């Protein structure tokens, strides 16, 4: 995570319009640009119907 590598996890919609849809959540930490120098995050969700 420290080096900005993408991490991918499986996800599944649980309620509403996306209930039962499956896909992935991909995220990474990027260098912080805020006053506390905390990392920011970029993420992407991809969900597909059953």
ABEGO torsion letter per residue (X at the ends): XAAGBBBBBBBBBABEAABGBBBBBBBBBBBBABAAGBBBBBBBBBBBBX
